[in-house]
Amino acid sequence: MNFKEQLKKDMKEVFFSESEFAESILIEDKKLIGIISRVNFNRQYKYKENITGLNQEGLIVYLKTEDLPIGMKFLTGEIININNSEFTIIKSIFKEYEYEVHVEKIGEN
């Protein structure tokens, strides 16, 4: 088994296993298995000579690409419902084995 084959196997059997790291996530009323990492995004703004910032509650959600329903997309700026809370998509990164979606909670600061 080469490295890519082993990585694909580990992604499925270890990282995206509910008995290891993953959990059931409800995204747009679809139940998916993924990993949620809770983060705070820091936005910096310059006002005159001062720099100020805001911390925004957010998530980074990791999903297996092969489990995504056909047509499901994660477009920057769109609103998405994750586990019955609304978030704005900041960015999404497609990788060979996973989809990484960065979102900010709406109405929180």
MDTraj code that builds the backbone (N, CA, C; nanometers):
import mdtraj as md
import numpy as np

residues = "MET ASN PHE LYS GLU GLN LEU LYS LYS ASP MET LYS GLU VAL PHE PHE SER GLU SER GLU PHE ALA GLU SER ILE LEU ILE GLU ASP LYS LYS LEU ILE GLY ILE ILE SER ARG VAL ASN PHE ASN ARG GLN TYR LYS TYR LYS GLU ASN ILE THR GLY LEU ASN GLN GLU GLY LEU ILE VAL TYR LEU LYS THR GLU ASP LEU PRO ILE GLY MET LYS PHE LEU THR GLY GLU ILE ILE ASN ILE ASN ASN SER GLU PHE THR ILE ILE LYS SER ILE PHE LYS GLU TYR GLU TYR GLU VAL HIS VAL GLU LYS ILE GLY GLU ASN".split()
xyz = np.array([
    [0.0853, -0.1173, 0.0000],
    [0.0000, 0.0000, 0.0000],
    [0.0902, 0.1241, 0.0000],
    [0.0647, 0.2148, -0.0929],
    [0.1472, 0.3358, -0.0984],
    [0.0923, 0.4417, -0.0013],
    [0.1625, 0.5541, 0.0086],
    [0.1278, 0.6593, 0.1046],
    [-0.0128, 0.7149, 0.0807],
    [-0.0476, 0.7436, -0.0451],
    [-0.1800, 0.7999, -0.0754],
    [-0.2915, 0.7025, -0.0379],
    [-0.2711, 0.5755, -0.0649],
    [-0.3719, 0.4761, -0.0293],
    [-0.3877, 0.4667, 0.1223],
    [-0.2758, 0.4709, 0.1942],
    [-0.2801, 0.4647, 0.3406],
    [-0.3478, 0.5889, 0.3985],
    [-0.3184, 0.7056, 0.3418],
    [-0.3806, 0.8295, 0.3879],
    [-0.5326, 0.8250, 0.3690],
    [-0.5761, 0.7794, 0.2534],
    [-0.7194, 0.7695, 0.2257],
    [-0.7857, 0.6738, 0.3253],
    [-0.7217, 0.5636, 0.3526],
    [-0.7740, 0.4656, 0.4488],
    [-0.7827, 0.5276, 0.5885],
    [-0.6777, 0.5979, 0.6304],
    [-0.6764, 0.6613, 0.7624],
    [-0.7819, 0.7706, 0.7741],
    [-0.8020, 0.8476, 0.6670],
    [-0.9030, 0.9529, 0.6697],
    [-1.0400, 0.8923, 0.6980],
    [-1.0695, 0.7807, 0.6349],
    [-1.2002, 0.7166, 0.6500],
    [-1.2128, 0.6429, 0.7832],
    [-1.1120, 0.5650, 0.8170],
    [-1.1225, 0.4763, 0.9323],
    [-1.0833, 0.5408, 1.0647],
    [-1.0055, 0.6488, 1.0610],
    [-0.9610, 0.7108, 1.1857],
    [-1.0171, 0.8516, 1.2007],
    [-0.9749, 0.9419, 1.1154],
    [-1.0125, 1.0819, 1.1328],
    [-1.1627, 1.1057, 1.1200],
    [-1.2272, 1.0430, 1.0234],
    [-1.3698, 1.0641, 1.0023],
    [-1.4548, 0.9525, 1.0621],
    [-1.4024, 0.8862, 1.1625],
    [-1.4768, 0.7835, 1.2349],
    [-1.5414, 0.8480, 1.3578],
    [-1.6696, 0.8225, 1.3787],
    [-1.7387, 0.8782, 1.4946],
    [-1.6847, 0.8223, 1.6255],
    [-1.6197, 0.7077, 1.6215],
    [-1.5613, 0.6523, 1.7436],
    [-1.4226, 0.7109, 1.7723],
    [-1.3726, 0.7933, 1.6831],
    [-1.2419, 0.8568, 1.7033],
    [-1.2572, 1.0084, 1.7142],
    [-1.2517, 1.0808, 1.6025],
    [-1.2515, 1.2270, 1.6042],
    [-1.3813, 1.2907, 1.5540],
    [-1.4521, 1.2242, 1.4682],
    [-1.5661, 1.2846, 1.3976],
    [-1.6941, 1.2806, 1.4806],
    [-1.7929, 1.3568, 1.4331],
    [-1.9242, 1.3608, 1.4955],
    [-2.0293, 1.3825, 1.3872],
    [-2.1527, 1.3585, 1.4228],
    [-2.2635, 1.3818, 1.3312],
    [-2.2901, 1.5323, 1.3277],
    [-2.2981, 1.5887, 1.2076],
    [-2.3199, 1.7323, 1.1889],
    [-2.4407, 1.7498, 1.0967],
    [-2.5305, 1.8397, 1.1355],
    [-2.6460, 1.8700, 1.0527],
    [-2.6160, 1.9973, 0.9737],
    [-2.5988, 1.9833, 0.8419],
    [-2.5689, 2.0967, 0.7548],
    [-2.6814, 2.1081, 0.6523],
    [-2.7513, 2.2211, 0.6587],
    [-2.8630, 2.2454, 0.5664],
    [-2.9584, 2.1261, 0.5641],
    [-2.9938, 2.0781, 0.6830],
    [-3.0876, 1.9666, 0.7016],
    [-3.0377, 1.8332, 0.6462],
    [-2.9075, 1.8223, 0.6248],
    [-2.8488, 1.6957, 0.5803],
    [-2.7503, 1.6486, 0.6873],
    [-2.7659, 1.5237, 0.7282],
    [-2.6792, 1.4678, 0.8308],
    [-2.5493, 1.4184, 0.7646],
    [-2.4379, 1.4768, 0.8083],
    [-2.3069, 1.4392, 0.7566],
    [-2.2152, 1.4057, 0.8734],
    [-2.1096, 1.3326, 0.8457],
    [-2.0081, 1.3025, 0.9456],
    [-1.8896, 1.3942, 0.9185],
    [-1.8423, 1.4618, 1.0234],
    [-1.7302, 1.5534, 1.0049],
    [-1.6647, 1.5869, 1.1365],
    [-1.5733, 1.6806, 1.1302],
    [-1.4996, 1.7265, 1.2474],
    [-1.5220, 1.8763, 1.2590],
    [-1.5593, 1.9215, 1.3792],
    [-1.5797, 2.0640, 1.4031],
    [-1.4714, 2.1142, 1.4970],
    [-1.4085, 2.2225, 1.4564],
    [-1.3100, 2.2900, 1.5399],
    [-1.3636, 2.4296, 1.5707],
    [-1.3823, 2.4601, 1.6981],
    [-1.4334, 2.5918, 1.7377],
    [-1.3173, 2.6901, 1.7452],
    [-1.3364, 2.8066, 1.6815],
    [-1.2295, 2.9067, 1.6740],
    [-1.2877, 3.0466, 1.6933],
    [-1.2002, 3.1420, 1.7164],
    [-1.2361, 3.2835, 1.7154],
    [-1.1578, 3.3484, 1.6036],
    [-1.2285, 3.4158, 1.5152],
    [-1.1641, 3.4878, 1.4067],
    [-1.1439, 3.6315, 1.4529],
    [-1.0261, 3.6857, 1.4301],
    [-0.9954, 3.8228, 1.4693],
    [-0.9934, 3.9101, 1.3458],
    [-1.0785, 4.0112, 1.3460],
    [-1.0840, 4.1082, 1.2360],
    [-1.0227, 4.2381, 1.2857],
    [-0.9261, 4.2899, 1.2124],
    [-0.8644, 4.4168, 1.2508],
    [-0.9100, 4.5278, 1.1576],
    [-0.9385, 4.6419, 1.2181],
    [-0.9837, 4.7588, 1.1434],
    [-0.8979, 4.8785, 1.1827],
    [-0.8680, 4.9624, 1.0872],
    [-0.7924, 5.0837, 1.1155],
    [-0.8877, 5.2022, 1.1138],
    [-0.8872, 5.2779, 1.2228],
    [-0.9679, 5.3987, 1.2323],
    [-0.8743, 5.5124, 1.2678],
    [-0.8573, 5.6028, 1.1738],
    [-0.7601, 5.7120, 1.1856],
    [-0.6233, 5.6514, 1.2118],
    [-0.5649, 5.6747, 1.3260],
    [-0.4312, 5.6214, 1.3556],
    [-0.4360, 5.4962, 1.4423],
    [-0.5542, 5.4571, 1.4842],
    [-0.5669, 5.3433, 1.5749],
    [-0.6102, 5.2176, 1.5009],
    [-0.5616, 5.1064, 1.5497],
    [-0.6065, 4.9767, 1.4971],
    [-0.6878, 4.9103, 1.6063],
    [-0.8065, 4.8711, 1.5717],
    [-0.8935, 4.8033, 1.6664],
    [-0.9315, 4.6680, 1.6069],
    [-0.9867, 4.5808, 1.6866],
    [-1.0209, 4.4488, 1.6349],
    [-1.1474, 4.3937, 1.6966],
    [-1.2038, 4.2987, 1.6313],
    [-1.3214, 4.2270, 1.6787],
    [-1.2917, 4.0781, 1.6758],
    [-1.3317, 4.0101, 1.7806],
    [-1.3244, 3.8646, 1.7815],
    [-1.4616, 3.8110, 1.7474],
    [-1.4672, 3.7226, 1.6515],
    [-1.5943, 3.6667, 1.6056],
    [-1.5906, 3.5156, 1.6262],
    [-1.6935, 3.4628, 1.6928],
    [-1.7034, 3.3190, 1.7142],
    [-1.7225, 3.2488, 1.5804],
    [-1.6529, 3.1385, 1.5617],
    [-1.6666, 3.0663, 1.4364],
    [-1.6304, 2.9203, 1.4490],
    [-1.6354, 2.8539, 1.3361],
    [-1.6032, 2.7118, 1.3273],
    [-1.5189, 2.6862, 1.2033],
    [-1.4401, 2.5825, 1.2113],
    [-1.3814, 2.5235, 1.0914],
    [-1.4381, 2.3819, 1.0868],
    [-1.5078, 2.3515, 0.9785],
    [-1.5735, 2.2217, 0.9640],
    [-1.5003, 2.1429, 0.8567],
    [-1.4626, 2.0206, 0.8914],
    [-1.3938, 1.9309, 0.7984],
    [-1.4904, 1.8198, 0.7599],
    [-1.5107, 1.8016, 0.6301],
    [-1.6022, 1.7001, 0.5788],
    [-1.5314, 1.6143, 0.4761],
    [-1.5661, 1.4857, 0.4715],
    [-1.5104, 1.3972, 0.3685],
    [-1.5707, 1.4343, 0.2343],
    [-1.4865, 1.4555, 0.1348],
    [-1.5379, 1.4933, 0.0032],
    [-1.6297, 1.3863, -0.0544],
    [-1.6003, 1.2612, -0.0313],
    [-1.6811, 1.1543, -0.0902],
    [-1.8195, 1.1420, -0.0268],
    [-1.8416, 1.2026, 0.0902],
    [-1.9718, 1.1952, 0.1565],
    [-2.0636, 1.3125, 0.1246],
    [-2.0126, 1.4140, 0.0573],
    [-2.0942, 1.5319, 0.0287],
    [-2.2020, 1.4995, -0.0740],
    [-2.3248, 1.5450, -0.0467],
    [-2.4304, 1.5244, -0.1462],
    [-2.3972, 1.5964, -0.2774],
    [-2.4396, 1.5402, -0.3865],
    [-2.4150, 1.6011, -0.5170],
    [-2.4768, 1.7406, -0.5192],
    [-2.3991, 1.8365, -0.5643],
    [-2.4479, 1.9732, -0.5748],
    [-2.4274, 2.0588, -0.4514],
    [-2.3859, 1.9996, -0.3385],
    [-2.3624, 2.0792, -0.2186],
    [-2.2352, 2.1599, -0.2372],
    [-2.2488, 2.2926, -0.2234],
    [-2.1346, 2.3822, -0.2414],
    [-2.1245, 2.4742, -0.1211],
    [-2.0056, 2.5235, -0.0973],
    [-1.9799, 2.6151, 0.0116],
    [-1.9157, 2.7400, -0.0474],
    [-1.9982, 2.8409, -0.0749],
    [-1.9511, 2.9616, -0.1420],
    [-1.9320, 3.0750, -0.0427],
    [-1.8189, 3.1436, -0.0529],
    [-1.7859, 3.2544, 0.0351],
    [-1.8980, 3.3582, 0.0363],
    [-1.9355, 3.4008, 0.1575],
    [-2.0386, 3.5026, 0.1736],
    [-2.1786, 3.4479, 0.1910],
    [-2.1998, 3.3217, 0.1589],
    [-2.3332, 3.2635, 0.1740],
    [-2.3608, 3.2282, 0.3195],
    [-2.4890, 3.2244, 0.3527],
    [-2.5316, 3.1850, 0.4866],
    [-2.5597, 3.0354, 0.4848],
    [-2.5145, 2.9675, 0.5899],
    [-2.5299, 2.8226, 0.5981],
    [-2.5783, 2.7868, 0.7381],
    [-2.6629, 2.6862, 0.7470],
    [-2.7138, 2.6397, 0.8743],
    [-2.6348, 2.5156, 0.9155],
    [-2.5691, 2.5254, 1.0312],
    [-2.4922, 2.4124, 1.0850],
    [-2.5430, 2.3844, 1.2252],
    [-2.5920, 2.2641, 1.2473],
    [-2.6460, 2.2237, 1.3779],
    [-2.7454, 2.3266, 1.4319],
    [-2.8326, 2.3722, 1.3450],
    [-2.9423, 2.4644, 1.3795],
    [-2.8952, 2.6038, 1.4219],
    [-2.7778, 2.6443, 1.3806],
    [-2.7288, 2.7813, 1.4004],
    [-2.6852, 2.8354, 1.2650],
    [-2.7022, 2.9666, 1.2453],
    [-2.6649, 3.0268, 1.1176],
    [-2.5238, 3.0838, 1.1212],
    [-2.4532, 3.0609, 1.0121],
    [-2.3153, 3.1064, 0.9967],
    [-2.2987, 3.1665, 0.8579],
    [-2.1998, 3.2532, 0.8461],
    [-2.1590, 3.3059, 0.7161],
    [-2.0309, 3.2358, 0.6757],
    [-2.0250, 3.1882, 0.5525],
    [-1.9045, 3.1202, 0.5040],
    [-1.7974, 3.2244, 0.4746],
    [-1.6819, 3.2086, 0.5388],
    [-1.5688, 3.2980, 0.5162],
    [-1.4856, 3.2476, 0.3988],
    [-1.4588, 3.1178, 0.4007],
    [-1.3856, 3.0560, 0.2899],
    [-1.4038, 2.9055, 0.2974],
    [-1.3812, 2.8402, 0.1858],
    [-1.3834, 2.6946, 0.1821],
    [-1.2645, 2.6473, 0.0993],
    [-1.2091, 2.5375, 0.1430],
    [-1.0898, 2.4837, 0.0787],
    [-1.1173, 2.3381, 0.0412],
    [-1.1083, 2.3085, -0.0860],
    [-1.1280, 2.1722, -0.1341],
    [-0.9931, 2.1023, -0.1385],
    [-0.9867, 1.9881, -0.0730],
    [-0.8665, 1.9052, -0.0771],
    [-0.9075, 1.7692, -0.1314],
    [-0.8122, 1.6887, -0.1647],
    [-0.8438, 1.5611, -0.2279],
    [-0.9371, 1.4740, -0.1439],
    [-0.9158, 1.4714, -0.0120],
    [-0.9942, 1.3829, 0.0728],
    [-1.0925, 1.4552, 0.1637],
    [-1.0803, 1.5874, 0.1740],
    [-1.1667, 1.6607, 0.2654],
    [-1.2027, 1.7980, 0.2114],
    [-1.3102, 1.8511, 0.2652],
    [-1.3539, 1.9863, 0.2352],
    [-1.3455, 2.0616, 0.3676],
    [-1.2741, 2.1727, 0.3679],
    [-1.2546, 2.2526, 0.4887],
    [-1.3355, 2.3812, 0.4723],
    [-1.4305, 2.4038, 0.5643],
    [-1.5205, 2.5190, 0.5536],
    [-1.5038, 2.6068, 0.6775],
    [-1.4670, 2.7341, 0.6576],
    [-1.4500, 2.8301, 0.7662],
    [-1.5754, 2.9176, 0.7708],
    [-1.6380, 2.9248, 0.8885],
    [-1.7621, 3.0003, 0.9019],
    [-1.7602, 3.0868, 1.0280],
    [-1.8313, 3.2007, 1.0213],
    [-1.8491, 3.2891, 1.1359],
    [-1.9938, 3.2845, 1.1798],
    [-2.0149, 3.2834, 1.3109],
    [-2.1506, 3.2828, 1.3656],
    [-2.2170, 3.4167, 1.3380],
    [-2.3409, 3.4134, 1.2960],
    [-2.4155, 3.5358, 1.2670],
    [-2.4740, 3.5893, 1.3977],
    [-2.4571, 3.7204, 1.4193],
    [-2.5166, 3.7854, 1.5352],
    [-2.4383, 3.7720, 1.6625],
    [-2.3170, 3.7213, 1.6570],
    [-2.2326, 3.7069, 1.7749],
    [-2.1107, 3.7955, 1.7577],
    [-2.0574, 3.8434, 1.8697],
    [-1.9287, 3.9132, 1.8676],
    [-1.8651, 3.9136, 2.0022],
])
top = md.Topology()
chain = top.add_chain()
for i, resn in enumerate(residues, 1):
    res = top.add_residue(resn, chain, resSeq=i)
    for name in ("N", "CA", "C"):
        top.add_atom(name, md.element.get_by_symbol(name[0]), res)
traj = md.Trajectory(xyz[None], top)
